[in-house]
């Protein structure tokens, strides 16, 4: 997967009340980045309302679940899809919970911008 090919991606760690933090990678949406030509680091989008899905250890068949999508300018996830593992049985459950999240939107040069995201949910011990 060449998700961030040709773009700068940034990483933040989300404290979700579990032993392992969740990882949120983000980059300015490709179309916006190519139009503006701006390489200024966007301020991170931070969640202020999170509905964390409870996943049992047996729900995972990998070390992590990866969810790809966008975070729009109003602070909502959109176009979410589980990209790994492809056969994750709890995908709709997780996506439904994530759609309830609310973020302080990302900002670049003072302006609110949409960002492409990859949320990595590690398996808990």
N, C-alpha and C positions, 0 to 999 in steps of 0.2 A: 504494500500500500504506500503510495507516494503522497500521503495526505498533505504534508507541509512542504512539498517540493517547491523551491524557489521563494519561500516566504519564511519570515522569522516567526517562530512559535514560542510562546511563553508558558511557564508552568507555575501553578499555585497548588498548594496542598489544602484540602478542605477537611476541617475537623468535624467529623460527623458523630462523635461519641463512641467510636469503636477503637480497638487497639491500633489498627492501621488506618492512616488517613487515606482519603480518596484523592486522586490526582486529577486536576483539570488543566488540560493544555488548551491554549487558545491562540488564534491568529486573526488579524483583520481579514474579513471575507475577501477572497481572491479578486473579485470584480472591483471592489472598493480600493483595494491596495494598488491595483494596476492603474486605476484612474487617477488616484491622488499621487502615486509615486512616493508616498510618505513612509519613511522608515522609522519614525518616532514610535517608541514603545507605547502601546496603549496601556492605560491604567487597567488593572485587573478587574474583571467583573466579580463581585462578591455576593454570595447568597445571603439573604437575610431571613428567608423562610424556606425550610427544607423538610420534606416528608420523606424520611429515609425508609426505604423498603427493608423489611427484615428478611434476610436470606440465610437459610440454614446451610451448614457446611456441605450437606449432600446436594444442595441446589447447583453447585458449581461442578463443572467437568473440566475446569482449567484453573490456572492460578489467578485469573482476573477476568472481569467482564469489561468490554470496551463499548462505549456508547458514543456515537458520532451525531452531530447535528449543528444547530446554530443557536446563538443567544441573540435575540433581536434587540432593537433599541428601547423596547419597553421592559426589558429584563425577564423575558419569558423564553423558555426553550421552544424550539420549533424544528420540524423535520428530523426528529430523533429516530435513530435506528441502532439496534445492537449489531455491531460489526464483527465482534468476536466474543465468544465462540459462535459460529453460525447456527448451531443447533441448541442454543441456550433455551431451556424449557420455561424459564421464568421471565422471558423477554417482555411480554405484554404487561406483566405485573410491575416490573421495574420501570418501564417507560411511563406507565400510568402514574406512578409515584413521582417520577422526575418532572412530569408536566405540571405538577403542583408547585414546584420550586419557584421562587421569585428572587431576582438578582438586582443589585445596583448595577446598571449597565456599564459596559466598558466605555472608556473615554480616550480620545486621542486628540491632542492639542486643544483640549477643552470641549470638544464636540462629542456627543454620544455616537458610538459606532456599533454596528452589529459585528459579531465575531463568530467564527467557526470554532467548534469545540470538540474535544475528545475527552470524555470522562472515563477514567480508569478506576474501576471498583475492584480492589484486591480481595482475594479470598481471605477470610479471617481464620486464624488458627483455632 
